[in-house]
């Protein structure tokens, strides 16, 4: 997934209640994570450090 061009990111946290659904960060590819930050506008999924970088 390509990084969005000009999105004013609005991240919300998504949590997994099971071991069946885990996420990897779309920016640094770390993971698997039990929770991930997803932009409500462009659906970019990032870890906590990358979500802070993307807002800046």
KESELO-43682 format. One record per residue: residue number from 1; residue in one letter; x negated, y, z of N, C-alpha, C, O in turn. Coordinates in Angstrom, 2 decimals. Example, Ala and Ser with C-alpha at 12.3 -4.5 7.8 and 13.67 -1.06 7.14 Angstrom:
// residues 2
<site n="1" res="A" n_x="-13.19" n_y="-5.69" n_z="7.80" ca_x="-12.30" ca_y="-4.50" ca_z="7.80" c_x="-13.20" c_y="-3.30" c_z="7.80" o_x="-14.24" o_y="-3.32" o_z="8.46"/>
<site n="2" res="S" n_x="-12.85" n_y="-2.25" n_z="7.08" ca_x="-13.67" ca_y="-1.06" ca_z="7.14" c_x="-12.90" c_y="0.03" c_z="7.87" o_x="-13.41" o_y="1.14" o_z="8.04"/>
// end
This chain:
// residues 56
<site n="1" res="X" n_x="-0.85" n_y="-1.17" n_z="0.00" ca_x="0.00" ca_y="0.00" ca_z="0.00" c_x="-0.89" c_y="1.23" c_z="0.00" o_x="-1.81" o_y="1.34" o_z="0.82"/>
<site n="2" res="X" n_x="-0.64" n_y="2.15" n_z="-0.89" ca_x="-1.44" ca_y="3.36" ca_z="-0.99" c_x="-1.04" c_y="4.36" c_z="0.08" o_x="0.10" o_y="4.39" o_z="0.54"/>
<site n="3" res="X" n_x="-1.99" n_y="5.17" n_z="0.46" ca_x="-1.71" ca_y="6.22" ca_z="1.44" c_x="-0.83" c_y="7.29" c_z="0.79" o_x="-1.12" o_y="7.73" o_z="-0.31"/>
<site n="4" res="X" n_x="0.24" n_y="7.70" n_z="1.46" ca_x="1.13" ca_y="8.71" ca_z="0.90" c_x="0.41" c_y="10.03" c_z="0.64" o_x="-0.49" o_y="10.40" o_z="1.39"/>
<site n="5" res="X" n_x="0.80" n_y="10.73" n_z="-0.41" ca_x="0.16" ca_y="11.97" ca_z="-0.77" c_x="0.42" c_y="13.11" c_z="0.19" o_x="-0.52" o_y="13.60" o_z="0.82"/>
<site n="6" res="X" n_x="1.65" n_y="13.55" n_z="0.32" ca_x="1.95" ca_y="14.72" ca_z="1.14" c_x="3.17" c_y="14.47" c_z="2.01" o_x="4.22" o_y="15.06" o_z="1.79"/>
<site n="7" res="X" n_x="3.03" n_y="13.61" n_z="2.97" ca_x="4.13" ca_y="13.33" ca_z="3.88" c_x="3.85" c_y="14.00" c_z="5.22" o_x="2.74" o_y="13.89" o_z="5.74"/>
<site n="8" res="X" n_x="4.82" n_y="14.68" n_z="5.77" ca_x="4.72" ca_y="15.20" ca_z="7.13" c_x="5.16" c_y="14.07" c_z="8.04" o_x="6.34" o_y="13.93" o_z="8.37"/>
<site n="9" res="X" n_x="4.19" n_y="13.25" n_z="8.45" ca_x="4.48" ca_y="12.01" ca_z="9.16" c_x="5.25" c_y="12.25" c_z="10.47" o_x="4.94" o_y="13.17" o_z="11.23"/>
<site n="10" res="X" n_x="6.23" n_y="11.41" n_z="10.69" ca_x="7.01" ca_y="11.39" ca_z="11.94" c_x="7.02" c_y="9.93" c_z="12.40" o_x="7.89" o_y="9.15" o_z="12.00"/>
<site n="11" res="X" n_x="6.05" n_y="9.58" n_z="13.24" ca_x="5.87" ca_y="8.18" ca_z="13.63" c_x="6.81" c_y="7.77" c_z="14.75" o_x="7.08" o_y="8.53" o_z="15.68"/>
<site n="12" res="X" n_x="7.31" n_y="6.55" n_z="14.63" ca_x="8.07" ca_y="5.91" ca_z="15.71" c_x="7.44" c_y="4.55" c_z="15.94" o_x="6.85" o_y="3.97" o_z="15.02"/>
<site n="13" res="X" n_x="7.55" n_y="4.04" n_z="17.15" ca_x="6.92" ca_y="2.77" ca_z="17.48" c_x="7.89" c_y="1.63" c_z="17.21" o_x="9.09" o_y="1.72" o_z="17.51"/>
<site n="14" res="X" n_x="7.36" n_y="0.56" n_z="16.64" ca_x="8.14" ca_y="-0.66" ca_z="16.39" c_x="7.46" c_y="-1.76" c_z="17.19" o_x="6.25" o_y="-1.95" o_z="17.08"/>
<site n="15" res="X" n_x="8.22" n_y="-2.48" n_z="17.98" ca_x="7.67" ca_y="-3.55" ca_z="18.81" c_x="8.21" c_y="-4.90" c_z="18.37" o_x="9.34" o_y="-5.00" o_z="17.88"/>
<site n="16" res="X" n_x="7.39" n_y="-5.92" n_z="18.54" ca_x="7.79" ca_y="-7.29" ca_z="18.22" c_x="8.08" c_y="-8.04" c_z="19.51" o_x="7.28" o_y="-8.01" o_z="20.45"/>
<site n="17" res="X" n_x="9.21" n_y="-8.70" n_z="19.56" ca_x="9.58" ca_y="-9.49" ca_z="20.74" c_x="9.12" c_y="-10.94" c_z="20.62" o_x="9.20" o_y="-11.70" o_z="21.58"/>
<site n="18" res="X" n_x="8.64" n_y="-11.32" n_z="19.44" ca_x="8.22" ca_y="-12.71" ca_z="19.22" c_x="6.80" c_y="-12.74" c_z="18.66" o_x="6.23" o_y="-11.70" o_z="18.32"/>
<site n="19" res="X" n_x="6.25" n_y="-13.93" n_z="18.58" ca_x="4.94" ca_y="-14.10" ca_z="17.97" c_x="5.05" c_y="-14.30" c_z="16.46" o_x="4.03" o_y="-14.44" o_z="15.77"/>
<site n="20" res="X" n_x="6.27" n_y="-14.32" n_z="15.95" ca_x="6.47" ca_y="-14.54" ca_z="14.52" c_x="6.23" c_y="-13.29" c_z="13.69" o_x="5.83" o_y="-13.37" o_z="12.53"/>
<site n="21" res="X" n_x="6.47" n_y="-12.11" n_z="14.29" ca_x="6.31" ca_y="-10.86" ca_z="13.56" c_x="5.18" c_y="-10.07" c_z="14.19" o_x="5.29" o_y="-9.60" o_z="15.32"/>
<site n="22" res="X" n_x="4.10" n_y="-9.92" n_z="13.45" ca_x="2.95" ca_y="-9.12" ca_z="13.86" c_x="2.57" c_y="-8.23" c_z="12.69" o_x="2.85" o_y="-8.57" o_z="11.54"/>
<site n="23" res="X" n_x="1.94" n_y="-7.10" n_z="12.96" ca_x="1.61" ca_y="-6.15" ca_z="11.91" c_x="0.11" c_y="-5.89" c_z="11.85" o_x="-0.60" o_y="-6.06" o_z="12.84"/>
<site n="24" res="X" n_x="-0.35" n_y="-5.48" n_z="10.67" ca_x="-1.70" ca_y="-4.98" ca_z="10.47" c_x="-1.60" c_y="-3.51" c_z="10.08" o_x="-0.63" o_y="-3.10" o_z="9.43"/>
<site n="25" res="X" n_x="-2.58" n_y="-2.74" n_z="10.48" ca_x="-2.61" ca_y="-1.31" ca_z="10.15" c_x="-2.83" c_y="-1.14" c_z="8.65" o_x="-3.70" o_y="-1.80" o_z="8.07"/>
<site n="26" res="X" n_x="-2.05" n_y="-0.27" n_z="8.01" ca_x="-2.20" ca_y="-0.02" ca_z="6.57" c_x="-3.39" c_y="0.87" c_z="6.25" o_x="-3.79" o_y="0.98" o_z="5.09"/>
<site n="27" res="X" n_x="-3.98" n_y="1.52" n_z="7.27" ca_x="-5.11" ca_y="2.42" ca_z="7.01" c_x="-6.46" c_y="1.75" c_z="7.30" o_x="-7.34" o_y="1.76" o_z="6.45"/>
<site n="28" res="X" n_x="-6.62" n_y="1.16" n_z="8.48" ca_x="-7.92" ca_y="0.56" ca_z="8.85" c_x="-7.88" c_y="-0.97" c_z="8.80" o_x="-8.91" o_y="-1.61" o_z="8.99"/>
<site n="29" res="X" n_x="-6.72" n_y="-1.54" n_z="8.56" ca_x="-6.52" ca_y="-2.99" ca_z="8.42" c_x="-6.82" c_y="-3.77" c_z="9.70" o_x="-7.11" o_y="-4.97" o_z="9.64"/>
<site n="30" res="X" n_x="-6.74" n_y="-3.11" n_z="10.85" ca_x="-6.91" ca_y="-3.82" ca_z="12.11" c_x="-5.63" c_y="-4.60" c_z="12.42" o_x="-4.57" o_y="-4.30" o_z="11.86"/>
<site n="31" res="X" n_x="-5.74" n_y="-5.56" n_z="13.28" ca_x="-4.56" ca_y="-6.32" ca_z="13.67" c_x="-4.91" c_y="-7.78" c_z="13.82" o_x="-6.07" o_y="-8.16" o_z="13.66"/>
<site n="32" res="X" n_x="-3.96" n_y="-8.58" n_z="14.12" ca_x="-2.52" ca_y="-8.30" ca_z="14.21" c_x="-2.15" c_y="-7.57" c_z="15.49" o_x="-2.76" o_y="-7.78" o_z="16.54"/>
<site n="33" res="X" n_x="-1.14" n_y="-6.72" n_z="15.39" ca_x="-0.65" ca_y="-5.91" ca_z="16.51" c_x="0.76" c_y="-6.35" c_z="16.90" o_x="1.57" o_y="-6.70" o_z="16.04"/>
<site n="34" res="X" n_x="1.05" n_y="-6.32" n_z="18.20" ca_x="2.41" ca_y="-6.61" ca_z="18.71" c_x="3.34" c_y="-5.44" c_z="18.47" o_x="4.56" o_y="-5.60" o_z="18.42"/>
<site n="35" res="X" n_x="2.75" n_y="-4.25" n_z="18.33" ca_x="3.54" ca_y="-3.05" ca_z="18.03" c_x="2.76" c_y="-2.22" c_z="17.02" o_x="1.54" o_y="-2.34" o_z="16.91"/>
<site n="36" res="X" n_x="3.48" n_y="-1.39" n_z="16.28" ca_x="2.87" ca_y="-0.59" ca_z="15.22" c_x="3.62" c_y="0.73" c_z="15.15" o_x="4.79" o_y="0.80" o_z="15.53"/>
<site n="37" res="X" n_x="2.96" n_y="1.76" n_z="14.66" ca_x="3.59" ca_y="3.06" ca_z="14.47" c_x="4.00" c_y="3.18" c_z="13.01" o_x="3.16" o_y="3.05" o_z="12.12"/>
<site n="38" res="X" n_x="5.30" n_y="3.43" n_z="12.76" ca_x="5.81" ca_y="3.52" ca_z="11.40" c_x="6.35" c_y="4.92" c_z="11.16" o_x="7.10" o_y="5.46" o_z="11.97"/>
<site n="39" res="X" n_x="5.95" n_y="5.51" n_z="10.03" ca_x="6.47" ca_y="6.82" ca_z="9.65" c_x="7.92" c_y="6.65" c_z="9.20" o_x="8.22" o_y="5.79" o_z="8.36"/>
<site n="40" res="X" n_x="8.80" n_y="7.45" n_z="9.75" ca_x="10.22" ca_y="7.36" ca_z="9.42" c_x="10.49" c_y="7.83" c_z="7.98" o_x="11.52" o_y="7.48" o_z="7.41"/>
<site n="41" res="X" n_x="9.58" n_y="8.60" n_z="7.41" ca_x="9.80" ca_y="9.15" ca_z="6.07" c_x="9.21" c_y="8.29" c_z="4.96" o_x="9.88" o_y="8.01" o_z="3.96"/>
<site n="42" res="X" n_x="7.95" n_y="7.86" n_z="5.12" ca_x="7.30" ca_y="7.12" ca_z="4.03" c_x="7.02" c_y="5.66" c_z="4.36" o_x="6.49" o_y="4.93" o_z="3.52"/>
<site n="43" res="X" n_x="7.37" n_y="5.22" n_z="5.58" ca_x="7.22" ca_y="3.83" ca_z="6.01" c_x="5.77" c_y="3.37" c_z="6.14" o_x="5.50" o_y="2.16" o_z="6.12"/>
<site n="44" res="X" n_x="4.82" n_y="4.30" n_z="6.26" ca_x="3.42" ca_y="3.95" ca_z="6.51" c_x="3.32" c_y="3.34" c_z="7.90" o_x="3.83" o_y="3.91" o_z="8.87"/>
<site n="45" res="X" n_x="2.66" n_y="2.20" n_z="8.00" ca_x="2.50" ca_y="1.52" ca_z="9.29" c_x="1.04" c_y="1.61" c_z="9.72" o_x="0.14" o_y="1.18" o_z="9.00"/>
<site n="46" res="X" n_x="0.81" n_y="2.20" n_z="10.91" ca_x="-0.55" ca_y="2.42" ca_z="11.39" c_x="-0.69" c_y="2.04" c_z="12.86" o_x="0.30" o_y="1.98" o_z="13.60"/>
<site n="47" res="X" n_x="-1.95" n_y="1.79" n_z="13.27" ca_x="-2.25" ca_y="1.59" ca_z="14.68" c_x="-2.26" c_y="2.96" c_z="15.36" o_x="-2.15" o_y="3.99" o_z="14.69"/>
<site n="48" res="X" n_x="-2.38" n_y="2.99" n_z="16.67" ca_x="-2.35" ca_y="4.24" ca_z="17.43" c_x="-3.44" c_y="5.22" c_z="16.98" o_x="-3.11" o_y="6.38" o_z="16.71"/>
<site n="49" res="X" n_x="-4.71" n_y="4.82" n_z="16.89" ca_x="-5.74" ca_y="5.78" ca_z="16.47" c_x="-5.49" c_y="6.34" c_z="15.06" o_x="-5.71" o_y="7.53" o_z="14.83"/>
<site n="50" res="X" n_x="-5.06" n_y="5.51" n_z="14.14" ca_x="-4.80" ca_y="5.97" ca_z="12.78" c_x="-3.57" c_y="6.87" c_z="12.70" o_x="-3.52" o_y="7.78" o_z="11.88"/>
<site n="51" res="X" n_x="-2.58" n_y="6.62" n_z="13.55" ca_x="-1.39" ca_y="7.49" ca_z="13.55" c_x="-1.76" c_y="8.90" c_z="14.01" o_x="-1.21" o_y="9.88" o_z="13.51"/>
<site n="52" res="X" n_x="-2.71" n_y="9.00" n_z="14.95" ca_x="-3.16" ca_y="10.32" ca_z="15.40" c_x="-3.96" c_y="11.02" c_z="14.31" o_x="-3.85" o_y="12.23" o_z="14.14"/>
<site n="53" res="X" n_x="-4.78" n_y="10.27" n_z="13.56" ca_x="-5.55" ca_y="10.85" ca_z="12.46" c_x="-4.63" c_y="11.31" c_z="11.34" o_x="-4.87" o_y="12.35" o_z="10.73"/>
<site n="54" res="X" n_x="-3.58" n_y="10.55" n_z="11.06" ca_x="-2.67" ca_y="10.87" ca_z="9.95" c_x="-1.85" c_y="12.12" c_z="10.24" o_x="-1.45" o_y="12.82" o_z="9.30"/>
<site n="55" res="X" n_x="-1.59" n_y="12.41" n_z="11.51" ca_x="-0.82" ca_y="13.61" ca_z="11.86" c_x="-1.65" c_y="14.87" c_z="11.69" o_x="-1.10" o_y="15.95" o_z="11.44"/>
<site n="56" res="X" n_x="-2.96" n_y="14.75" n_z="11.83" ca_x="-3.84" ca_y="15.93" ca_z="11.79" c_x="-4.00" c_y="16.47" c_z="10.38" o_x="-4.71" o_y="17.46" o_z="10.18"/>
// end
